[in-house]
Amino acid sequence: MKNAGIKISGFLQKKYPNKKFVFVCGKGNNGGDGFAAALDLKIKNYEPVIFSLYTEKNLSDDTLYFYKKCLHHNIQIKNKLDTTLVENKTSVIIDCILGIGFEGELRAEIQNWTKFINKFENIVSADIPTGVQSNNGLVSKNAVKSSYTIAIGKAKLGSTILPGKTYSGKIIPVDIDFVKGKKFDGINWNQIETNYISSIIPKTFDMTHKYKQGKVMIIAGSVGMTGAAYLASIAALRSGAGLTVTCAPSSLNDIYENKITEGLTLPCEDNGKGFFQLSNLKQILDNSEECDSVLIGPGLGNHRSTLDLVIALYQNITKPLVIDADGLKPFYSDKSLFSKINSDFAITPHMGELSRVLDLSSVEIINSFPNSIADFMNDFNGTLVAKYPSSIIVNNDNGYINSTGNSGLSTAGTGDVLSGLIAGLAAQKISMFHSCLIAAAVHGYAADMIVKNSSKKSLIASDLLDVIPKAMAHYES
């Protein structure tokens, strides 16, 4: 608690050297961190003010210790609001009411304080804003909306995923010798950091050629949905893959060749129907052996023969495999199919698809997060990329939250770009888990670059393709 207080105090001194510091403290550890921070500021010749929501008899033992220390150092502590002690322009409000133990809705008396806090321009929360649930990002009515959150040890899961992310402001992790990761229900959660992504992207050497850079097979598209194949193919090439071969229903091959000018196509006889069929199995499998990764799913459609083909491919492909969109449909009714995949693989569902895979409603997934993900991972042998409001990537008991991206990605085709990126990276001998982490970060950062100078509403999937090289360079530098 003392170390946490010193770290909070240090941030306040550096960020707001000429402001008045006003703490609003609860009775538990979060409040204790606030008392400890106020004490450190007092020792360093500041004059903090504390509003304590509780009297001495209600405080936890550790919190009471620092409460008494503050009294001993003549720090003003008020149990009722006194507006004469605060002024919006000159004060910083430090929210230390509730921490990681909070669940549900804030009580009315707490909401009175959070509404007061939210009137201020400069708000700093200790560890997590009051009213944000640390394990799933759900928020109470009148939760504190902070400018900064001083994350003790590391950013809490609830501060990194929506809606909690929007209440947390800029997150400042401070190290007080906590364990790096935070375990929730068997999964060790971390946030994707720029330096980490840079460390796992392999360098491209001058003495290379297209075959060394990896060859991706893409099985995507059908009549009316050829754009999915195009987006995934170009994204795979933009990832750094040397070659793509995109399987095409033969009656649509001219469209594929006209759109995917930098890649190869593999026409698969469709008898003029415009979709893949089980009879294409041998041709696709034979050609997949010459590839370094395979993507199945974008725009395939619902045709029974196509789904039969997909099921057979899952049980026979030996190369790293990315499964997206319509490629997920066989798993809705047969989860055992996952165990029949004989290669390193990833699935990339959006919330609706994840709901079908987990047999839970979207509301149930969000309300029970991260338990719902942990339960699924117990029997899942691949990498999960869940296109949650903040995408999550999980493999075994390792989970990462992606901090890049924005609501502009909520448009058709952006998932096809993401799956193409993953497959392209996997073809370059990068592990599937690392391919997913890199792709999620680059994909989101590309979207962030686009909306710096344009509207989120106007972003379309193909916009990402031209920006991916710059986004990739951001992580390579």
C-alpha positions in Angstrom: 0.0 0.0 0.0 2.9 2.4 0.8 4.6 1.6 -2.5 1.3 2.1 -4.4 0.8 5.4 -2.7 4.3 6.6 -3.5 3.8 5.6 -7.2 0.5 7.5 -7.3 2.1 10.5 -5.6 5.0 10.5 -8.1 2.7 10.5 -11.1 0.7 13.4 -9.6 3.7 15.5 -8.9 5.1 15.0 -12.4 1.8 15.4 -14.3 0.2 18.2 -12.2 3.0 20.0 -10.4 1.0 23.2 -9.7 -2.4 21.7 -8.9 -4.3 21.1 -5.7 -4.8 17.3 -5.0 -8.1 16.2 -3.6 -8.5 12.5 -2.7 -11.9 10.7 -2.5 -11.2 7.6 -0.5 -13.2 4.4 0.3 -12.7 2.0 3.2 -10.7 -0.8 1.5 -7.3 -1.1 -0.1 -8.2 1.3 -2.9 -8.9 4.0 -0.2 -5.7 3.0 1.6 -3.7 3.6 -1.6 -5.2 7.1 -1.6 -4.3 7.8 2.0 -0.8 6.6 1.4 -0.4 8.8 -1.7 -1.7 11.9 0.2 0.8 11.2 3.0 3.7 11.1 0.5 2.5 14.3 -1.1 2.3 16.0 2.4 5.9 14.8 3.2 7.0 16.5 -0.1 5.4 19.8 0.9 2.1 19.6 -0.9 -1.2 20.3 0.8 -3.6 17.5 -0.2 -7.2 17.3 1.0 -9.0 14.0 1.6 -12.7 13.2 1.5 -13.2 10.0 3.4 -16.5 8.3 2.7 -16.2 6.4 6.0 -15.1 7.1 9.5 -12.3 5.4 11.3 -14.4 2.5 12.7 -15.3 1.3 9.2 -11.8 1.3 7.6 -9.8 -1.9 7.0 -6.7 -2.3 9.2 -4.2 -1.3 6.5 -6.3 1.7 5.4 -6.8 2.8 9.0 -3.0 2.8 9.5 -2.5 5.4 6.7 -5.6 7.3 7.7 -4.0 7.9 11.2 -0.7 8.7 9.6 -2.5 11.4 7.5 -4.1 12.8 10.7 -0.7 12.9 12.4 0.7 15.0 9.5 -2.2 17.4 9.8 -3.7 16.5 6.4 -7.3 17.8 6.1 -9.7 14.8 6.2 -13.4 15.5 5.7 -16.2 12.9 6.0 -18.7 15.2 4.2 -18.4 17.1 1.0 -17.1 20.6 1.4 -17.1 22.3 -2.0 -15.1 25.3 -0.7 -12.0 23.0 -0.7 -12.1 22.2 -4.4 -12.1 24.2 -7.6 -12.4 22.7 -11.1 -9.6 24.5 -12.8 -7.0 24.2 -10.0 -7.8 20.8 -8.5 -7.1 17.3 -9.5 -9.6 14.7 -8.1 -8.0 11.3 -7.2 -10.7 8.6 -7.2 -9.8 6.0 -4.6 -13.2 4.7 -3.6 -13.5 1.2 -5.0 -11.0 -1.1 -6.7 -10.8 -4.6 -8.2 -13.4 -6.1 -5.8 -16.3 -4.1 -7.2 -19.2 -5.9 -9.0 -22.7 -4.9 -10.0 -24.1 -1.5 -9.5 -22.8 1.3 -7.3 -24.9 2.1 -4.3 -26.8 5.4 -4.3 -24.5 7.0 -1.8 -21.4 6.1 -3.8 -23.1 7.4 -6.9 -23.5 10.8 -5.2 -19.7 11.0 -4.9 -18.9 9.7 -8.4 -21.3 12.3 -9.9 -19.4 14.9 -8.0 -16.0 13.5 -9.2 -17.2 13.4 -12.8 -17.8 17.2 -12.8 -14.1 17.8 -12.8 -11.7 18.3 -15.7 -8.8 16.4 -14.2 -9.6 13.0 -12.7 -7.1 10.3 -11.8 -8.2 6.9 -10.6 -6.2 4.5 -8.4 -5.9 1.1 -10.1 -9.3 1.2 -11.8 -12.1 3.8 -12.0 -14.8 3.3 -9.4 -17.8 1.6 -11.0 -15.8 -0.4 -13.6 -15.6 -4.1 -13.0 -12.0 -5.3 -13.2 -12.6 -8.7 -14.7 -14.9 -7.9 -17.6 -15.1 -4.1 -18.2 -18.8 -3.8 -17.4 -19.7 -0.4 -15.8 -22.2 0.8 -13.4 -24.4 3.9 -13.8 -22.4 7.0 -12.9 -19.0 5.2 -12.9 -16.1 7.5 -12.7 -14.8 8.6 -16.1 -11.1 9.2 -15.6 -8.4 11.2 -17.4 -5.8 8.8 -16.1 -5.8 5.4 -14.4 -2.7 4.5 -12.3 -2.8 0.7 -12.7 -1.1 -0.9 -9.7 1.1 -3.7 -11.0 -0.5 -3.7 -14.5 -3.5 -2.6 -16.4 -6.6 -4.4 -15.2 -8.6 -6.4 -17.7 -11.7 -4.3 -17.2 -9.7 -1.1 -18.1 -8.6 -2.6 -21.4 -11.9 -3.8 -22.9 -15.0 -1.9 -23.7 -16.9 -0.3 -22.2 -14.5 0.0 -19.2 -11.8 1.1 -21.6 -13.6 4.4 -22.3 -13.9 5.2 -18.6 -10.2 4.6 -17.8 -8.6 7.3 -19.8 -4.8 6.8 -20.4 -3.6 3.9 -18.4 -0.3 4.3 -16.5 1.0 1.0 -15.1 3.3 1.3 -12.1 5.5 -1.5 -10.9 5.3 -2.4 -7.2 6.8 -5.9 -7.6 3.5 -7.5 -8.6 3.5 -10.5 -10.8 3.5 -9.4 -14.5 0.2 -11.1 -15.5 -3.1 -11.2 -13.7 -4.9 -14.6 -13.7 -8.6 -14.7 -14.0 -10.1 -18.2 -14.0 -7.0 -19.9 -15.4 -6.0 -17.4 -18.0 -3.0 -15.1 -17.6 -4.1 -11.8 -19.1 -1.8 -9.1 -20.5 -2.1 -6.1 -22.8 -0.4 -6.2 -26.2 2.5 -3.7 -26.0 4.2 -2.1 -29.0 7.7 -3.3 -27.9 6.5 -6.9 -27.5 5.1 -6.9 -31.0 8.3 -5.5 -32.4 10.3 -8.2 -30.6 8.3 -11.1 -32.3 8.3 -9.7 -35.9 11.2 -11.4 -37.7 13.4 -9.3 -39.8 13.3 -9.5 -43.6 16.8 -10.2 -44.9 18.1 -8.7 -48.1 19.1 -12.2 -49.4 15.5 -13.6 -49.7 13.0 -14.4 -52.4 9.2 -14.9 -52.7 9.4 -18.7 -51.9 11.3 -18.0 -48.7 8.7 -15.4 -47.7 6.0 -18.1 -47.6 3.1 -19.2 -49.7 -0.5 -18.8 -48.5 -3.5 -20.8 -49.8 -6.8 -19.0 -49.4 -10.1 -20.8 -49.8 -12.7 -18.0 -49.8 -15.5 -16.5 -51.7 -18.6 -17.6 -53.6 -21.1 -15.9 -55.9 -21.9 -12.5 -54.5 -19.0 -12.6 -52.0 -15.9 -12.6 -54.2 -14.7 -9.5 -52.3 -13.9 -11.5 -49.3 -11.4 -13.5 -51.2 -9.8 -10.3 -52.6 -9.5 -8.6 -49.2 -8.0 -11.7 -47.6 -5.5 -12.3 -50.4 -4.2 -8.8 -50.6 -3.9 -8.6 -46.8 -1.9 -11.8 -46.8 0.5 -10.3 -49.3 0.7 -7.1 -47.3 1.8 -9.1 -44.3 5.0 -9.9 -46.1 4.1 -13.3 -47.6 5.8 -14.0 -50.9 3.0 -15.7 -52.7 -0.8 -16.3 -52.4 -2.8 -18.9 -54.3 -6.5 -18.2 -54.0 -8.9 -21.0 -54.7 -11.8 -19.9 -56.9 -15.0 -21.5 -58.0 -14.2 -21.9 -61.7 -17.2 -19.9 -62.9 -15.9 -16.9 -60.9 -12.2 -17.3 -61.7 -12.2 -14.3 -64.1 -13.4 -12.1 -61.3 -10.7 -13.4 -59.0 -8.0 -12.9 -61.6 -9.1 -9.3 -62.3 -9.1 -8.3 -58.7 -6.1 -10.3 -57.3 -3.5 -9.1 -59.7 -0.5 -9.8 -57.5 -1.6 -13.3 -56.5 -2.2 -16.7 -58.2 -5.6 -18.3 -58.5 -6.6 -22.0 -58.5 -9.8 -22.6 -60.4 -11.9 -25.3 -58.8 -14.7 -26.8 -61.0 -18.1 -25.6 -59.7 -20.3 -26.7 -62.7 -21.4 -23.1 -63.0 -22.9 -22.9 -59.5 -20.6 -20.3 -58.1 -19.5 -22.1 -54.9 -17.0 -24.7 -53.8 -18.0 -28.4 -53.7 -16.8 -31.6 -52.0 -15.5 -32.8 -55.3 -12.8 -30.1 -55.1 -11.2 -31.8 -52.1 -8.4 -33.7 -53.8 -7.3 -30.7 -55.9 -7.2 -28.3 -52.9 -5.4 -30.8 -50.7 -2.8 -31.6 -53.3 -2.0 -27.9 -53.8 -2.1 -27.1 -50.1 1.0 -29.3 -49.6 3.0 -26.8 -51.6 1.8 -24.0 -49.3 3.0 -22.8 -45.9 -0.4 -21.8 -44.4 -4.1 -22.1 -45.3 -7.0 -19.7 -44.7 -10.5 -21.1 -44.9 -13.8 -19.3 -44.6 -14.4 -15.7 -45.8 -17.4 -15.5 -48.0 -17.8 -19.3 -48.6 -21.6 -19.3 -48.1 -24.0 -21.8 -46.6 -24.1 -24.5 -49.3 -24.1 -28.1 -47.9 -21.5 -29.3 -50.4 -19.2 -26.4 -49.4 -19.6 -27.2 -45.7 -18.9 -30.9 -46.4 -15.7 -29.8 -48.2 -14.7 -27.6 -45.3 -15.2 -30.4 -42.8 -13.0 -32.8 -44.9 -10.3 -30.1 -45.3 -10.1 -29.6 -41.5 -9.4 -33.3 -41.0 -6.8 -33.5 -43.7 -4.8 -30.2 -43.9 -1.4 -30.4 -42.3 -0.3 -26.8 -42.7 -1.0 -23.9 -40.2 -4.6 -23.1 -40.6 -6.8 -20.0 -40.1 -10.5 -20.4 -39.8 -12.8 -17.4 -40.3 -16.4 -16.5 -41.0 -18.4 -19.2 -42.9 -15.5 -21.6 -42.1 -16.7 -21.6 -38.5 -20.2 -22.9 -39.3 -19.4 -26.6 -39.0 -18.4 -26.1 -35.4 -21.7 -24.7 -34.4 -23.2 -28.2 -34.3 -20.1 -30.3 -33.8 -17.5 -28.9 -31.3 -15.6 -32.3 -31.5 -14.4 -31.2 -35.0 -11.8 -29.0 -33.3 -10.1 -32.0 -31.9 -9.8 -33.5 -35.4 -7.7 -30.7 -36.7 -4.1 -31.9 -37.1 -2.3 -28.6 -37.5 -1.6 -25.4 -35.6 -4.8 -23.4 -36.1 -6.7 -20.3 -35.1 -10.3 -19.2 -35.2 -11.3 -15.6 -35.6 -15.0 -15.2 -34.7 -16.8 -11.9 -34.2 -19.3 -11.7 -31.3 -22.2 -13.3 -33.2 -20.0 -16.2 -34.4 -18.4 -16.6 -30.9 -21.9 -16.8 -29.5 -22.7 -19.8 -31.8 -19.4 -21.5 -31.0 -19.8 -21.1 -27.2 -23.5 -21.8 -27.2 -24.0 -18.6 -25.2 -25.8 -15.4 -26.1 -23.7 -12.3 -26.6 -25.0 -10.9 -23.4 -24.1 -14.1 -21.5 -20.6 -14.0 -22.9 -20.0 -10.4 -21.9 -21.6 -10.7 -18.4 -19.6 -13.9 -17.6 -16.4 -12.7 -19.2 -13.6 -13.9 -18.7 -15.1 -17.1 -17.3 -16.9 -17.9 -20.6 -13.6 -17.7 -22.4 -11.7 -19.7 -19.8 -14.3 -22.5 -19.9 -14.1 -22.7 -23.7 -10.3 -22.8 -23.6 -10.2 -25.8 -21.3 -11.1 -28.1 -24.2 -9.9 -26.0 -27.2 -6.6 -26.8 -28.8 -6.0 -23.8 -31.0 -5.7 -20.0 -30.8 -8.8 -17.9 -30.3 -9.0 -14.4 -31.8 -12.3 -13.0 -30.5 -13.3 -9.9 -32.3 -14.7 -8.4 -29.1 -14.9 -4.6 -28.8 -11.3 -4.9 -27.8 -10.0 -8.0 -29.6 -8.7 -10.7 -27.4 -6.2 -13.4 -28.4 -5.9 -16.5 -26.3 -3.8 -19.7 -26.5 -3.8 -22.2 -23.8 -3.7 -20.1 -20.6 -2.1 -17.0 -22.2 -4.5 -14.2 -23.0 -3.8 -10.8 -24.6 -6.0 -7.7 -25.0 -5.4 -5.7 -28.1 -5.3 -1.9 -27.4 -5.3 -0.8 -31.1 -8.4 -0.3 -33.3 -11.6 1.7 -33.2 -15.3 1.5 -34.1 -14.5 2.2 -37.7 -13.6 -1.5 -38.0 -17.3 -2.3 -37.5 -17.9 -2.7 -41.3 -18.0 -5.5 -43.8 -14.7 -7.1 -44.8 -12.4 -5.9 -42.0 -12.4 -9.4 -40.6 -11.4 -10.8 -44.0 -8.4 -8.5 -43.9 -7.5 -9.7 -40.3 -7.7 -13.3 -41.2 -5.6 -12.7 -44.3 -2.9 -11.0 -42.2 -2.8 -13.9 -39.8 -2.4 -16.5 -42.6 0.2 -14.4 -44.3 2.3 -14.1 -41.1 1.9 -17.8 -40.3 3.3 -18.6 -43.8 6.5 -16.8 -42.8 7.2 -19.5 -40.1 5.9 -17.3 -37.3 3.9 -19.3 -34.7 0.2 -19.1 -35.0 -0.2 -17.4 -31.6 2.4 -14.8 -32.5 0.9 -14.4 -36.0 -2.5 -13.6 -34.3 -0.9 -11.1 -31.9 1.0 -9.3 -34.7 -2.0 -9.2 -37.0 -4.4 -7.9 -34.4 -2.0 -5.1 -33.4 -1.2 -4.1 -37.0 -4.8 -4.4 -38.2 -6.0 -2.1 -35.3 -3.2 0.4 -35.7 -3.9 0.7 -39.5 -7.5 1.6 -38.6 -6.2 4.1 -36.0 -4.0 5.7 -38.6 -6.8 6.1 -41.1 -9.2 7.8 -38.6 -6.6 10.4 -37.6 -7.5 12.3 -40.8 -10.9 10.9 -41.7 -14.2 9.8 -40.3 -14.6 6.4 -38.5 -18.0 6.2 -40.2 -16.4 6.3 -43.6 -13.8 3.6 -43.1 -14.1 0.6 -45.4 -12.1 -2.6 -45.4 -10.1 -1.9 -48.5 -8.8 1.3 -46.9 -6.8 -0.9 -44.5 -4.9 -2.6 -47.4 -3.0 0.5 -48.4 -2.2 1.5 -44.8 -1.0 -1.9 -43.5 2.6 -1.3 -44.8 2.9 1.9 -42.7 1.3 0.1 -39.7 3.7 -2.7 -40.1 6.6 -0.3 -40.3 5.5 1.2 -36.9 6.2 -2.1 -35.2 9.3 -2.9 -37.2 11.1 0.3 -36.3 
